[in-house]
Amino acid sequence: MKKKMVSMMLCAVVTAAMVTGCGGKDAAQTEAPAAEAGDAAEEAPAAGDAAEEETSAEAPEAEAEASEGGTLVMGTNAEFPPYEFYEGQEVVGIDAEMAAAVAEKLGMELKIEDMAFDSIIPALSSGKVDIGVAGMTVTEDRLKNVSFTDTYATATQAIIVREDSEITGADDLDGKKIGVQQGTTGDLFVSDITEPERFNKGMEAVMALSQSKLDAVVIDNEPAKVFVSEVEGLKILDEAFAEEEYAIAVAKDNTELVEKINTALAELKEDGTLQTIIDKYITAE
Ligand code: ARG
């Protein structure tokens, strides 16, 4: 019964990804000789003024172009390493750097707005932000409210438990106290098994787990790895939930922007820039 639910959910996510035509797997196959990614990365995801000034000093060309093309506002939830997180005052990570590289291709200047994860789609709909880049999984439900670009990464929902836990897989989660980040696919999956405890930040759930206030946390596999490396006494189970695909979300039916971003993404995959960015934040096991 529970197993069936899990595989049904898997179908839903995979189907959604297929609808948008996913290209996420290309990235992994691309060689990564690009040299620029590193630089672009450090300057672009600037949250504060100081960083913007630095950008103009070090990359005059990009800056000149950028001011002509206007600002591309990215909504994110910077509680999700290695995709988006704070380094001092600055939002960095795979999404921040990828979005900066996309903005540069579009001749625009990237501005990052940090917000609650479940505020990103409303912010797109109201025009407060232009793109949602937040390790956001393509789902059928979200497609009712936003459009997605081609995909750029794959993920699974990992199950984190304490090292001494008797939980070995999704089948053991029924009736347990499971923490999730509010409004995520992890929230969705767990909600089908049992009522989850919802947190604003994934790390808050992980802390509660380490303090034995929860029995498990379900969250995307890469953030899971980061959190488990930072908090003692936790492990990630081998069994994970369905595979998902991340894409950039855009206001529904803004096909022009989707197409422009897809062109930029294809170039960044092709020339290895995207892979270089990923490799900077995720070390292969
Ligand atoms: N991939 C999951 C989802 O789309 C979780 C994303 C959470 N992202 C974040 N920046 N907090 O629902």
Residues whose N, C-alpha, C, O or C-beta is under 5 A from the ligand:
A	BS01	LIG	N77 E79 F80 F117 A134 G135 M136 T137 G183 T184 T185 D220
